[in-house]
Amino acid sequence: MALKDLAQVARNDDGIALVLGILKQRFGERFQTGTALRGQHAHTTTYIPAQMPDGVLFAQSADDVQAAVEACAAHRVPIIPFGTGTSLEGQVNAPGGGISIDVSQMNRILEVHAEDLDCVVEPGVTRKQLNTHLRDTGLFFPIDPGADASLGGMAATRASGTNAVRYGTMRDNVISLDVVLANGRKITTAKRARKSSAGYDLTRLMIGSEGTLGIITQLTLRLAGQPEAITGGVCPFPTLEAAVQAVIMTIQMGLPVARIELANTLQMQAIIDYASLDLPVGPCLFVEFHGTERGVAEQSETFGEIAGDLGGGPFIWSAHEEDRAKLWQARHDAYWAALTLRPGAKGISTDVCVPISQLADCIVQTEADIAEHGLVAPIVGHAGDGNFHVLLLIDDKSREEIAAAESFVERLNLRALAMGGTCTGEHGIGQGKMAFLEMEMGGAVDVMRQIKRTLDPDDIMNPGKILRL
């Protein structure tokens, strides 16, 4: 999708001026309009330029959010929710200006119900903060997107991560949400029961809505038991196809793998150099099992046999936390490692997701596309659910390289859609993938537009994202 195809959002300068005064009077120093701070609340890892809001409110409660939304609604001023700013598709940009509502100070863990395996948190609580709090309870929150994102932002983008193959995505781990709608009304989407068939599923509607339907002010989350034992390791393969086949066989055999991550040859070269790992350069799988000591040992041995049958291995695994931490830190640092492949370049991350049976073909074709067009673009993926990421390393001051990146992203998305996949497995639509959403969903996008117009008739909630109205 080219820059010229982005949704245009008209500025409402008169309304913005009025709201700036209203919010400054009400919130004082918690409402800021300095250029540097506004710039920090408008960034993107795409080729889309940063677009600053006109002011930033540091909300401390749902009442603060409600008051700000009511003021913006009265004057038709755009609202852009902001957690930690780790989203990847321009979700925090302000194409029509407006007010960024930063919920990072809404960071209280309100309740932990250990017997029910759930907790209640504010949206600014981060993944690591919650798991540190839960450490002595025997529970943990499993969704791990890599970045220490806010839980509100993770719900808003329907995030997932390295262990989605076992624990699911945010869609599967949010029980209920408190949300402030575009008219300032507060709603709770569900009770705390583990299941319900009462009415429309408003929780799932809000998860992945990227702030376009409302602002999340509280979350009730599912928790998981901390496993008795964990093993993890890395396994090289002669070809990418062999690595993906190992993933398919592992899942088909019912091995309860917790993480199974793929890195292609170029990405492994970067990881090995960056993390000083003693591994062969070639496609690799990072694998982890959770369970009992005996169970994870048996599962690790079985996976090693699967890999060996496909020409891979050896599968070097360990139950020692220090060894596993080093490997997974290397995997989570894949982005920073990749940047060393072209110093000074900007990394543009994009993702797609295909049925696992199509994963090898999709990646092989994508690697050929990268080579044909002379791009530097390593690949890493959540192989257990068919989701992979390409990091394009470009000179973002070169119009030619930006155009080449745009063309590549279009080809990648069309390739994934042709294979029965989706234009995004976890990054979201944001500003840059609206055209691909329309290709993927067809007439269903019209239903989405009807929902948006009903809940946000003036299009003030994160306008210019997900849908072209």
Secondary structure by P-SEA (a helix, b strand, c coil): ccccccbbbbbaaaaaaaaaaaaaaaccccccccaaaaaaaccccccccccccccccccccaaaaaaaaaaaaaabbbbbbbccccccccccccccccccccccccccccccccccccccccccccaaaaaaaaccccccccccccccccaaaaaaaccccccccccccccccccbbbbbccccbbbbcccccccccccccccccccccccccccccbbbbbbbccccccccbbbbbccaaaaaaaaaaaaaacccccbbbbbcaaaaaaaaaaacccccccccccccccccaaaaaaaaaaaaaaaaaaccccccccccaaaaaaaaaaaaaaaaaaaaccccbbbbbbbccccccaaaaaaaaaaaaaaaaccbbbbbccccccbbbbbbbcccccaaaaaaaaaaaaaaaaaaaaaccccccccccccccaaaaaaaccaaaaaaaaaaaaacccccccccccccc
